[in-house]
Amino acid sequence: MATSFRTGQTVRLRRDPMNRTAATGEYKVIRQLPESGGETQYRIKSLLEPHERVVKGSSLERV
């Protein structure tokens, strides 16, 4: 079963080759996006970066 995250929730971005340059630490879920490849995507934001990121739900873990 896929994990679902809600807007405003604090999450951590898992390290993998797709996000190796991402800031470490916590992110806030800005919004849930439509599925891509059968998986929900999320727009997330770190206080340590000036921009938002779009990631798949499998790249996130609960804090």
Secondary structure as UniProt FT lines:
FT   TURN            7..8
FT   STRAND          10..13
FT   HELIX           17..19
FT   TURN            20..21
FT   STRAND          26..36
FT   TURN            37..38
FT   STRAND          39..46
FT   TURN            47..48
FT   STRAND          52..56
FT   HELIX           57..59
FT   STRAND          60..62
//
